[in-house]
Each structure stands twice: as C-alpha cells, then as structure tokens.
C-alpha cells in the first residue's frame, strides 16, 4: 500500500477503528465497519502529473433492525473530514464532502451507506523528471 493509502487508513481508523481498505478481512465481522477505496492512478505511489485530486469512496455496513449505527459512523466521519486540511511533510490534503447514498441490500438486517469525499492532493516531495 502506498504512502497515501497508509495515511488515509490511519486517518479513518482514528475516527472509526473498524476501517479497511477495499474489504474487511476478518472472519468474525464486528459491525458497524467501513471499507474504502480511492481512485489513485498508476502503480506504487505514482499519481498522474496533472491529477488535482482523488475521490475517496466509503461504504459503511451495519447490522440490526435500525440503520442507526451506520448513520452514527457517517456523522462521525463527516464531522471530522468536512473541510479538513491536512498538512504533513509528504502530503497536503483538503477534504470536501460530495454525496451520501443508501445502498439496498438483500438482507433485512444489513444496512449500507455509500459516502464520497473529494480530496485535493499535493504530493509535496514528488519529484518529476527534469526537462
């Protein structure tokens, strides 16, 4: 996993401990949990030279008769990330909330929400070729 995804994983786990990149690998699933993916392009930690940002897509899963736990996680994430500016030696990131949708499931007691953020990203130490 590249530095950016490591940074996002650390950030999301500081908000909600049960946060995973792409899928929940645990056999005993603890609800609510979230999975996330980002449209990082290229391989390794390479981003397209002209890419200004990244879409961060979160899927929050909850279990029970009420979707309350899913909405609680969504609110915690939005409270923490809306308009967040993060600066460290490697990245400058600005988060902007895009949308949140309920996703139907085929199981009565399983609830799912899809939450999308746009991250304006500047890789501060990225060196491109010289010309």
N, C-alpha and C positions, 0 to 999 in steps of 0.2 A: 504494500500500500504506500502510495507516495506521501510526501510531507503534508500536502493539502488535505488529503483524506484523513490522515492521522490527526491533524488539527481539528477538523470538523467532528471526528469521532470523540475526541477529548471534550470538545465544547458541548456536544449533545449529551454525553454521559454525565457532565456536570449538572445538567438540567434534569435529565431522567436516566437513571442508571441502566435500565434495560433498553439500550440503543445499540443498533447493529448495522453494519454496512451490508447492504443488499439482502441479507436473510438472517433469521435467528437460528444459530447453530445448535442451540440447546435441545436436548431430548425432553426434559421437563420444562415446559414453557410456563413462564411467570407473566401473567397479564397485569396491567397493560404493558405492551412493549412497542417499540417503533423500529422500523427499518428505514434506511435512507440510501439515496443514490444521487450522484452529481454527474453532470454532463462534461466531465473532464475529458478532453480530447487528446489524441496522441498516445504514446506509451510512456511508462515510467512517470516522471514528474514534468513532462513536457506539455506546455499549453500552447495552442496556436498563437503566433506572434500578435495577431490583431484581435484576439478574443478579449473582450472587455469584462466579461462576467460569466458566471456559472449558475445554472438552475439547480437548486437543491430541492429534491423531492422526498418528502417524508410520508410514510404510511404508518399510521398508528392503529394498533389492534387492541381490542378489549373484549372481555368475556363477561357475561351476566345478562340479566333481564333489562338492564338500563345501559345506555352508552355513556353514562356519566364519567366513568374513568377515562374514556377516550377524550372527551371534551376537556377534562382536567389537565391531561398531558398536553393537549393542543394549546390551551390557555397559558400553561407554564412556558412552553416553547415560544409562543408569540410574545409574551411579556418580556422574555429575555432577549429575543432576536430582532424584534421590530426596530428598525433604525439603528441597530447595533453597529458600532465602528470598532474594529479590532485591528490593532497595530502591534506587530512584533518584528523582530529583525528580518524575517523571511516573507511575511505577508502583510498587506493592507487590505482589509475586507470591510465592505459596507453591506449590511443585510437589508433587504426590503421584502415585506410580505406581498405575495402575489394572489393566492387563492387557497380556499379550503373546501373540499367536497366530501360528502358522504358516499362511500362506495358500497353498493349492495353485496351481501354475502349470501351463500346458500344455506347457512346455518343460523337458526333463530337466535341463539345466544352469543353469536360472534359479531362484533361491531368493528367497522373500519372507517378511517378518515384519511384522506389524502391532503397534505398541506404542502404548498410550494412557496419557496423563497427565491429571490434573485440575489446573487452575491456579486457585487462589483469587486473585482480582484486585481491586485497589482502584486506580482511576484517581484519583490524588491531586490533580490540578489540574482535574478535571472540574467545570464549573460548570453547574448546572441552573437552570431558570427560577425566578424569585422568586415566592412567594405568601405 
